[in-house]
Amino acid sequence: MIVVTSVLVVFATPVLAGVLTMLFADRYIGTYFFDPRNGGNPVLWQQLFWFYSHPAVYIMILPAMGIVSEVIPVFSRKPLFGYKAVIYAGAAIGVLGFTVWMHHMFATGLSVPLTVWTMFATMLIAVPSGVKMFNWLGTMWGGSILLRTPMLFALGFLFMFLIGGVDGVFNAIVPVDYVLNDTYWVVSHIHYVLFGGSVFGVFAGVYYWFPKMTGKMLDETLGKIHFWLMLIGMNMAFMPMHVLGLMGMPRRIATYESGQGWEYWNLVSTIGAFTIALSILCFIINFVKTITTAPKTAGDDPWEGNTLEWMTSSPPPEHNFDSLPEIRSERPNWDARISRRFASTAATVIDGGAYGAHSH
């Protein structure tokens, strides 16, 4: 996922740099790229801005997808279901991410062929995300699931990202988008994708790799309080925005006139935002307390992880390994752990048999 993200950054970011340079030139040098009074085209700004900004969504979500793909197998005690399918789906998201930017511009008067193509591509990009969702669910199916804090955040990622993804399919349908365009529905959609997705995924990674980085375990009780407060606060903050969007509240406004029926849902949303802040405070307390006072009791492999970093000490040495470990699958540490257990069991059986024969 990091490789795909890096490719997106390489191809998308220069476009943003170019369009910002053009805007700077319009404002300070006297050019007219975007000024319609002098032959410029303001829609060109939207085309170039969104050509970067929609891949930017995947730049932010793909690393979280990679984190979740690491965490769920460990706490399900199963290999990742459809490993190659997850990889190909991530690559497909990267490619299709460059084809859907104009769905932000349905209301600007795009031609019919462009509108139809963009609607089709926007619905199509939901397919690889759906593939990943079924892979993650298939990994958990029949597994021995441990609901530790990293797994809770990974599960939160799944369900919140699912809501955001379904929202996106609604927005892909042109007549629906005409109604919802530039309303708070869109604000809700993007926050379910990027907060419910990226932020939950990042916290899953923080709780998962913190013992490896520091040798210390974050407090599990505070971690679970952090998760539940964040989950409740997020849904309180962003679910009402769906309703506000359907009621016609436009995005990007700081104030509005009373009497439009928006006050109640905005109050609920504000309470949710403060709940999110409270959850972050729990994390900060947990982090500072662990860093300053907790002993290094995590051990080298507290979660019984799958990948190579769990075969080193916690925190890892500068050079990682004196020699390259044997790698037979995507789960080298799991393989090594099973081999050690098998060898230990075999040794016990052999010793027991030899002792019995000697006694006889």
Stockholm file with secondary structure:
# STOCKHOLM 1.0

chainA/1-360         MIVVTSVLVVFATPVLAGVLTMLFADRYIGTYFFDPRNGGNPVLWQQLFWFYSHPAVYIMILPAMGIVSEVIPVFSRKPLFGYKAVIYAGAAIGVLGFTVWMHHMFATGLSVPLTVWTMFATMLIAVPSGVKMFNWLGTMWGGSILLRTPMLFALGFLFMFLIGGVDGVFNAIVPVDYVLNDTYWVVSHIHYVLFGGSVFGVFAGVYYWFPKMTGKMLDETLGKIHFWLMLIGMNMAFMPMHVLGLMGMPRRIATYESGQGWEYWNLVSTIGAFTIALSILCFIINFVKTITTAPKTAGDDPWEGNTLEWMTSSPPPEHNFDSLPEIRSERPNWDARISRRFASTAATVIDGGAYGAHSH
#=GR chainA/1-360 SS CHHHHHHHHHHHHHHHHHHHHHHHHHHHTCCCSSCGGGTCCHHHHHHHHHHHHHHHHHHHHHHHHHHHHHHHHHHHTSCCTTHHHHHHHHHHHHHHTTSCGGGGGGGGCCCHHHHHHHHHHHHHTHHHHHHHHHHHHHHHTTCCCCCCHHHHHHHHHHHHHHHHHHHHHHHHSHHHHHHHTTBHHHHHHHHHHIIIIIIHHHHHHHHHHHHHHHSCCCCHHHHHHHHHHHHHHHHHHHHHHHHHHHTTCBSSCSCCCSSSSCHHHHHHHHHHHHHHHHHHHHHHHHHHHHHHHCCSCCCSCTTCCSSGGGGSCSSCCTTCCSSCCCCCSSCHHHHHHHHHHHHHHHHHHHHHHHHHHHHC
#=GC SS_cons         CHHHHHHHHHHHHHHHHHHHHHHHHHHHTCCCSSCGGGTCCHHHHHHHHHHHHHHHHHHHHHHHHHHHHHHHHHHHTSCCTTHHHHHHHHHHHHHHTTSCGGGGGGGGCCCHHHHHHHHHHHHHTHHHHHHHHHHHHHHHTTCCCCCCHHHHHHHHHHHHHHHHHHHHHHHHSHHHHHHHTTBHHHHHHHHHHIIIIIIHHHHHHHHHHHHHHHSCCCCHHHHHHHHHHHHHHHHHHHHHHHHHHHTTCBSSCSCCCSSSSCHHHHHHHHHHHHHHHHHHHHHHHHHHHHHHHCCSCCCSCTTCCSSGGGGSCSSCCTTCCSSCCCCCSSCHHHHHHHHHHHHHHHHHHHHHHHHHHHHC
//
